[in-house]
């Protein structure tokens, strides 16, 4: 059965994700840490995280009993990241197909984009826009010096917010722009 491994956070041990005929298991240090029955899955969301060190997609699988998130990057040490899209994409494709097979006849949402971080980026864009306007009202040279970086931040956060509106996808064919 398909497997995938990634260190989800810099200060966390590496997780091994194993897909079996009816379960998704996340093991840490060789011991099962989380198990989700594929037949209970209610939502699969694949979202893009803005690049910090490398580009990263997150696949979150949700059931009534909990959720598991799987990143397309691994973080071997503080300040280091490795892109694993080559292994992530086939694993997530096998996972979405297995979920679709196990949940046939039951509504499951396969969604891309969106996520909680999208709201955070909107709020940050608004806050940076307010700071830009406030700085622009200050005295000329000092206000302009402050308004420029705040305006750049507002633009960057706005772009992140606009980039990934939530849409649904076919679980049997991942869109080409997910972890290309």
Secondary structure, DSSP 8 states (H G I E B T S, - for coil): --EEEE--STTS--EEEEE-SSEEEEEETTEEEEEEEGGGEEEEEEEEE--SSS-EEEEEEEETTEEEEEESEE--STT--EE-HHHHHHHHHHHHHHHHHHTTTS--EEEES--HHHHHHHHHHHHHHHHHHHHHTS-HHHHHHHHHHHHHHHHHHHHHHHHT--EE--TTS--TTS--
